[in-house]
């Protein structure tokens, strides 16, 4: 029997999720929710039922088994709680909320004994990207030995149009703008996916390149990270420099951002292990395998790791959501993991403001 799925939010990402639902043989698109004047037209284009509110959806004959929430960040928690209370499984677009406090309240709500059978997932879809799946597989296989350190980059140049109305909120720290909360949250989630929880951060701001006012949102920082596992890392994030060293340019995942013209893409992660190192997205493994010893006097072996496939991350995420709803899998990115990325981003912002390292509890509800 097909899983009945509704989409809440008809903006840019909602219709993309709807396409995945329509194309998946295990799911049926039963409705689109959006109060905007264009919501009904979008629903008609998708050949599905239109609802102005979540309440209207839930009281209709088309009540779904599951819903994908793609609304503005400030609305994530109340909408997710309304759906969960009605017994609807939820895939919530990242970030889990616009604040750690409301994110924690959602986690507590979802974990209440009467709702433990209802699933909450967070849509960090990059976990399903083929380059990420290949990297995770290499790490899990032990091919690199014990992971020692990670060096990461998210460096790019956003155009002036990115900050023009109605997107002018992106230039304002108070309105949720800034490269940490908008962009780095993706990489923080992947760091957790690869290496486990981050427990300490330090940060130094990059030199600002945009006039303030109107720009007062974060443009970038140099970070140091410590993980509970003992892995350490450095990361440079900046959205005001011409650079190919970022996830989107390297993988070509986002059609709005030009892919690197260099074959294999410019690297954005370098992972160092006791037996080998790996660069991503070119998926090059460097080692002394077969040499007399691990020594700088020996020539390094160079191995290119193939991609597992080129399946679309949104399609794979939906298939995973279906498996979780049916009880056949545990969430790849649970509510806890979604909140964990948000907590680390808040800690980074605090470190940038104070100039001091910030400790992060592994227990999210501590």
SULDA-V567290 format. One record per residue. N is the residue number from 1. OMEGA is omega in radians with two decimals (none if undefined). Layout:
n: [N,N]
omega: [OMEGA,OMEGA]
//
This chain:
n: [1,2,3,4,5,6,7,8,9,10,11,12,13,14,15,16,17,18,19,20,21,22,23,24,25,26,27,28,29,30,31,32,33,34,35,36,37,38,39,40,41,42,43,44,45,46,47,48,49,50,51,52,53,54,55,56,57,58,59,60,61,62,63,64,65,66,67,68,69,70,71,72,73,74,75,76,77,78,79,80,81,82,83,84,85,86,87,88,89,90,91,92,93,94,95,96,97,98,99,100,101,102,103,104,105,106,107,108,109,110,111,112,113,114,115,116,117,118,119,120,121,122,123,124,125,126,127,128,129,130,131,132,133,134,135,136,137,138,139,140,141,142,143,144,145,146,147,148,149,150,151,152,153,154,155,156,157,158,159,160,161,162,163,164,165,166,167,168,169,170,171,172,173,174,175,176,177,178,179,180,181,182,183,184,185,186,187,188,189,190,191,192,193,194,195,196,197,198,199,200,201,202,203,204,205,206,207,208,209,210,211,212,213,214,215,216,217,218,219,220,221,222,223,224,225,226,227,228,229,230,231,232,233,234,235,236,237,238,239,240,241,242,243,244,245,246,247,248,249,250,251,252,253,254,255,256,257,258,259,260,261,262,263,264,265,266,267,268,269,270,271,272,273,274,275,276,277,278,279,280,281,282,283,284,285,286,287,288,289,290,291,292,293,294,295,296,297,298,299,300,301,302,303,304,305,306,307,308,309,310,311,312,313,314,315,316,317,318,319,320,321,322,323,324,325,326,327,328,329,330,331,332,333,334,335,336,337,338,339,340,341,342,343,344,345,346,347,348,349,350,351,352,353,354,355,356,357,358,359,360,361,362,363,364,365,366]
omega: [-3.12,3.02,3.14,-3.04,3.02,3.06,3.09,-3.10,-3.08,3.11,-3.09,-2.97,-3.13,3.11,3.09,3.05,-3.13,3.10,3.12,3.13,-3.12,-3.06,-3.11,-3.10,-3.12,-3.10,3.08,3.10,-3.05,3.13,3.05,3.14,3.04,-3.12,-3.09,3.14,-3.11,-3.06,-3.11,3.14,3.11,3.10,3.13,3.10,-3.14,3.14,3.12,-3.11,-3.14,3.08,3.14,-3.11,3.05,3.13,3.12,3.09,-3.05,-3.13,-3.09,3.03,-3.08,3.11,-3.05,2.95,-3.04,3.13,3.06,-3.04,-3.05,-3.06,3.08,-3.01,-3.09,-3.11,-3.04,-3.03,-3.13,3.13,3.13,-3.14,3.11,3.13,-3.14,3.13,3.13,3.11,-3.13,3.06,-3.00,2.88,-3.00,3.11,3.11,-0.15,-3.07,3.11,3.07,3.09,3.12,-3.10,3.14,3.06,3.09,3.14,3.10,3.14,3.12,3.11,-3.11,-3.08,3.10,-3.05,-3.10,-3.12,-3.08,3.13,3.11,-2.99,3.03,3.07,3.10,-2.98,2.95,-2.96,-3.12,3.05,-3.11,3.08,-3.09,3.11,3.10,3.12,3.10,3.14,3.13,3.13,3.11,3.13,-3.10,-3.13,-3.07,-3.09,3.13,-3.02,3.09,3.14,-3.13,-3.02,3.09,3.01,-3.08,3.13,2.84,-3.05,-2.99,3.11,3.09,-3.14,3.11,-3.12,3.13,-3.08,-3.13,3.09,0.05,-3.14,-3.10,3.05,-3.11,3.11,-3.03,3.07,-3.09,-3.11,3.07,3.13,3.11,-3.04,-3.12,-3.06,-3.10,-2.99,-3.04,-3.14,3.11,-3.11,3.09,3.10,3.13,3.06,3.08,3.13,-3.10,-2.88,-3.12,-2.98,2.95,-3.08,3.07,3.11,2.94,-3.05,3.02,-3.12,2.96,3.09,-3.14,-3.11,-3.09,-3.11,3.10,-0.06,0.16,-3.05,2.98,3.09,-3.13,3.07,-3.12,-3.13,2.94,-3.01,2.85,-3.05,2.95,-3.14,3.11,-3.13,-3.05,3.05,3.05,-3.11,2.97,-3.12,3.01,3.10,3.13,-3.13,-3.10,-3.14,3.04,-3.06,3.06,-3.00,3.10,-3.04,-3.04,3.14,-3.10,-3.06,-3.07,-3.05,-3.07,-3.09,3.14,-3.11,-3.07,3.09,3.14,3.09,3.14,3.13,-3.13,3.11,3.07,-3.04,3.08,3.01,2.95,-3.06,-3.04,3.14,-3.12,-3.11,-3.11,3.03,-3.06,3.00,-3.08,0.32,-3.13,3.07,3.09,3.12,-3.14,-3.09,2.99,3.13,3.11,3.11,-3.12,3.11,3.01,-3.03,3.11,3.08,3.13,3.08,3.14,2.97,3.11,-3.10,3.08,3.14,-3.12,3.01,3.12,3.12,3.11,3.12,-3.11,-3.12,-3.13,3.12,3.12,3.11,3.12,3.11,3.09,3.11,3.10,3.12,3.13,3.13,-3.11,3.12,-3.10,-3.12,3.01,-3.11,3.03,3.08,-3.10,3.03,3.11,-3.12,3.07,3.11,-3.12,3.11,3.14,3.13,-3.14,3.11,3.09,3.12,3.10,3.12,3.09,3.12,3.10,-3.11,-3.02,-3.05,-3.11,3.04,-3.13,3.09,-3.11,-3.13,3.07,3.08,-3.02,-3.12,3.13,none]
//
